[in-house]
């Protein structure tokens, strides 16, 4: 993984997802930077259907109405890592 981006408008769900994602990235010892994007034009052009959302290396990793738990994020990233090995 080279780049992880959280898309959102800075509301509480976006901030919560960003914090949980940072925790998971640290726990899994990933080196990819985690960025936040709150620019509406960028979000609209990203291909997500809802926000907050997570983009990993240019691909939609998560977008949904309910934020995943930290454990769910961890499982998603562990699965993604297994696919890249």
KAFENUR-V192300 format. One record per pair of residues at least 24 apart in sequence whose C-alpha atoms are under 6 Angstrom apart, sorted by sequence separation. I is the first residue (numbers start at 0). J is the second residue. D is the distance in whole Angstrom. If there is no record, write none. Layout:
# KAFENUR-V192300
I&J&D ; I&J&D
This chain:
# KAFENUR-V192300
2&31&5 ; 4&33&6 ; 8&37&5 ; 1&31&5 ; 2&32&6 ; 3&33&5 ; 4&34&5 ; 5&35&5 ; 6&36&5 ; 7&37&5 ; 0&31&6 ; 4&35&6 ; 13&51&5 ; 7&50&5 ; 7&51&5 ; 6&51&5 ; 6&52&5 ; 5&52&6 ; 5&53&5 ; 4&53&6 ; 4&54&5 ; 19&69&6 ; 23&73&6 ; 3&54&6 ; 3&55&5 ; 2&55&6 ; 2&56&5 ; 1&56&6
